């Protein structure tokens, strides 16, 4: 959490989380917020977040 880009994007995701009503919307939002260039995540974590099928969320 030392990276400000990650912190900001996670706060934005949490802010909209209550409005999301399906797993698909939650997954798409998480991918959208974590996929930004300002978010510095380890490669393994980015790979997990970019899974193809939202029904099989890790």
N, C-alpha and C positions, 0 to 999 in steps of 0.2 A: 504493500500500500504506500510505499514511498514515492511512487510515480503519480504525479497529479493527474495525468490523462486518464489513467485507470480509475482513480478515485472519483473523478467527475462523472465518467461514464457509468460506473456502478451506482452512484447516487441517482442519475437520470433513470436508469433501469428500475431501481427500487421505487422511485417516485411513480412510475406508470404501472407497476406490477399489479396493484389492486384493480385497475381497470381492465386488465387482460382476463378473458373468460375461458380460454381454451389452452391446451398444451401447445398447440401449433403457434398461437399468438405469442405465448411466453417464449418459446424457443426462437421464433423469428426475431423478437425484440432483443433477446440476449445475444443472438448472433449479430444483429445490427449494432448494438452498443459496444460489443467487444471487438468488432471487426474494424473499427476506426484506426487510422494510422497513428493517432496520438496514444493509443493504448498499447503498452509494451507488455505482452504476455509471453511466457515461455512457449516454444514451438509445440511441445507436447500438449499444453493446455489449449492452444489455438486449434490444434488438430481435433481435440475432443469436442470443442465447441462448434466446429464446422462439420458435424456429422450430417449425413444425408437424410435420414428418416427421423422426424421428430417424435414418432411413437416409441422409439427405442432410445430415449434420452439417457445418457450415462449418469 
